[in-house]
Amino acid sequence: MELRHLQHFVAVAEDQHFTRAAERLMVSQSGLSASIRALERELRAPLFVRTTRRVTLTEAGRALLGEAERILAQVRAAHEAVAAVQGVLRGTLALGNEQCIAGVNVAGLLAAFRRRHPDVEIRLRQSGSQALAEEVAAGRLDLAFAYRTRDDSDQLRSVSLAGEPMTLLCHPGHPLAGAGPVLSPRDLADEVFVDFHPDWGPRRATDAAFAAAGAHRTVALEVNDVHSLLDLVDENLGVAVVPAHFRHKRASLAAVPLKDTGEAVYETVALLPPEAATSPGARALMDLLDNTRNGAGGAHDGG
């Protein structure tokens, strides 16, 4: 099995189209098709279902994709490790992060990283915590800053960044704004909620808090960005339970602490592959983060 066969396979799987994948790889479409056929012959299984408009993975193709991505990531890491030993850090740093992550100023960290390592190409993807965890485990990302998932596999390790309680945000004219210094999730059962997609860390933390209190809630307004959530709450269209640091992003809102949430706190982490599979770029970024945090004496909000 040749590496170029795996590279071609992954490209077609990502683009779901032979012509687009061939253009991206800068190879002929006939050469790409021949490469895929050679891989299918070696594995004795079809990898794609081909139609006139697109191609989709077969069951065998889906099984191969994750392994192929991990192999290619390890090969890339090997090249970068050799370059690092020679005193030059180059290659690509693929980073994922969730919006408004606590514990790290992502933009500032990447700017400092680029100043130190100008030969490294930085790629950034923003998504929900669960998706980011899967991307790191599959080798598509070198590391990610995200909410700690409770189902971490042996393909992931976590480095703690920050932990904070969940807080209720509501319009200052809302009855809950003057309900007292502390509320329980059970006090909120009849409220209209604004929240994120279930893949997001704050949503997962809120769901865990309500489950720990044995309280049910219904999310009526679901968004995928922090500013939309705050806008909806600011218009008194619903309330939101969010990490405490969100309060500082919209001073006009009332914030009420929560109780009876068990161990459900918003904990943010750096998600990395196992130590042996961690790329030199990811190691350098984590070293820089450690130096920044130790020098600043505290956590930073990624905005």
N, C-alpha and C positions, 0 to 999 in steps of 0.2 A: 504494500500500500504506500503510495507516494504522497508526500505532503501537499503537492499541488492538486492532487485529486481531492483531498479534503478541503483545501481552500476553494476550489471550484464548486464543490458540493455545498459548502456553507453559503457562498455568494448566491447560488441559485435559490437556496432555501430562504434567504433573506429577501431577495427581490421577487421571488415567485414568478420569474420570467427569465428565459434563457438569453434573449437579446439584450435586456438591460444588464444582466449579470456579465455578459461578455463585454459589453461596452465599459462597464466599471473595472473589469479585470484587464481590459485592453488586450483581449485575445479574440480570435475568430470564433463565431458561433459554432462552426463545425468542429473546431478544436475543443471547445467547451463541451459540446455534446459527446464527443468521443471520450473525453476524460470521465464524464459521468457514466457512460456505458462501461468503461473499463472498471470503474469502481463497483458498479452493479454486478458485473461478471465475477469480480473477485469475491464479493460478499454473497453472491448467488441469491440476490433479492432485488426487486425493483425498489428504487428509492423515491421516485416521483410518479404522480399521476399527471399525465400531460394532456392538456386541452389546447384549443386554438388560441385562447386568451391568457391562460396562466397555467402554472404548475403548482401542485400541492404535494406535501409529503405523504408518503405511505406510512404505515405503522413502523416498518423497518427504517424508513427515513427519519421518523421522529426519534426512534431509539438511537440512531447514529448521531443526530445533530448535537445533542449535549456533549457526547464524548468527543466529537470532532472539534467543537469549540474549545473544550478543555485542552485537547492536545495542541491545538494551534496557539492557545494562550501560553502553554508551557514552553513551546518552542520559542515564542517571542521573548518570554522571560529569560530563557537560556541565552539568547543573543544579547539581551540587555545586561545580564549578569556579567558576561565576558567583557562587555564594553565598560561596565562599572569598575571591574578589577583593573582595567587599563587606565582608570582615572577619568573617564568621560561618561557622563550619564546622558543617554540619548534614547530614541525610540518614542513610544507613546505612553502617556498616562491617561487611562480611561477611568474617570471618576463619576460616581452618581451621588446625588443628594436630594433630600426631601426639602420642600420649601420651609423657610423660617426655622431651620434646625437650631437647637440650642447647643452651646458648647463649642462652636467653631464659627469663625467668620470666613465663610468659604471663599468669597471674592478676594479678601485680603490675603488669605493663605495661598491661593493660586497665583496672585500677583507676586508674592515673595518667592514662591517656587520658580516662577518663570525667570525672575531676576537671577536666581542662583543656577538654574539649569535651562539656559535658552535653547539648547538643542533638543529638548523634549517637547513633543507635540502634545498639548493638553486637549482632551475631549471631555465634555461635561454633559451628563444626562440627568434631568430632573424627573423624578417619578415618585410613586408611593413606596413605602418601606418594604412591603412584601415583594413587589416586583424588583426592587433593587437588591434584596437578599438573593433572589433567584438569579439575577444577572451576575452577581459576584460568585455564587456557587458554581455557575456554569462557565466561568472564566471570561465572560464578555466585559466585565468591569474589573479593574484592579482593586478597587475598594469603594466603599460608599459610606456616607454619613446619613444615618437613618434612625428611626425608632427601633428599640431592641425588640426583635421578634422572639417569641417564646418557644418556637419550634426550630431553633437553630440546629442544623445538621453538622455532621463531621466535615462538611465542605466549607464551613464558616467558623470564624472566631470573632469575638467581640471585644473592643476596647472601649470602656466607659468614657463618655464625654461629660454628661450632665444629667441630673435628675431633678424633677420639680413636681409639685402637686398640680392637679387639674383645678381650674377655676371657672365659675359660671360668669359669662358676660351677657349683659342685657341692656336694653335702652334705659336711660336714667328715669324715664317715666313709667317703666314697667313695675307692676306690684312687687316683684321679687327684689327690686333694687333696694327696698327698705324692709326686707323680710327678716333682717337680723344678721349677725356677723357670720353665721355658718349655716349652710343648708345641707341636707342629705339628698342623695339621688331619689329617694322615695318622695321627697317634697316636690319633685319636678315631673312626676308621672304624667300630668295632664298638659304639659307645655308643648308648644310647637317648637321643634328643634331645627336649627341650621347646623349642618355638619359636612364633613368631607366624604369622599368615596371610601368604602370599607377597606381599601388597600392602604390608606394613609395612616401614619403613626398616631396622630391625635385622635382619629376616629377609633382606632383599635384600643387606645388607652381609655377613651370614654366608654366604649362598649364593655371593657373589662371592669371599669368602675361601677357601672350599673349592674352588671352581672354579680359582682361581689356583694352589692347591697340588695340583691334580689328584686330589683326594680325594672320595670319594662318602660320603654320609650319608643316613640316613632319619629324617625327623621323625615320631615316633610320637604325640606329644602336642602338638596345635596349639591355641593359645589366642588371644584377642583383647584381653587386658589384661595389664599388667605384673604386677599383684599375683597373678593366677592362675599366671603363669609362675614367679614366685618361690616361691609356695606349693608347687608341684609339685616343684621342685628341692629345697626345704627338707625335703620328705618322702622324698627320695632315690628319686623315681620316674624321674628322668632328669637329664641335664646340659643346660646352655644356654650358647650363645655369644652374648654381648650387649655393647653398648657399655660401656666401662670404668666410666662413672659409675653404672651400675645397681648396682654392688657396694655403694655406700653406702646403698642402700635396704633391704638385708637383711644386717646385720653377721654373722649366724650362718653365712652361707655361705662356703665357701672360694673364693678367686679365683686363677686361674693364667693368666699372660700367654700369648699365642700368638705363634708365629713363622711364617715362610714363608707369609704371607698376601698377598704381592705389594703392590699399591696399594689393596687392599680395606680401607678405613678407614670409620668411621662419621662422615660429614660432614653436618652439618645446615646448612640454608640458609633464607633467606626467599625464597619463590617469588612473583614478581610478574609482571604483564603487561608488555608493552613500555612504555617510558618515557611515550610519548604517551598510552597508554591507562590509566595508573595513576591511580586516583582520589585526590582531595585527602585523604580519610580515610586511605588507605593511606600516602600521603606523610607525613602528620602522625604516624602510628604509627611509621613507620621513623625519622623524625627524633627522636622521643621515645626509641626504642630505642637509637639512636646516642648520644644524650646520656646515657642510663642506663649503657650499657656503657663509655663513655669516663670517666664520673664514677666508676664502680665499679671500673674497671681490670681487668675480667674478665668471664667468661661466667656465666650463671645457668642453673640447671636448672629446667625447667618443671614438675617434679613429676608 
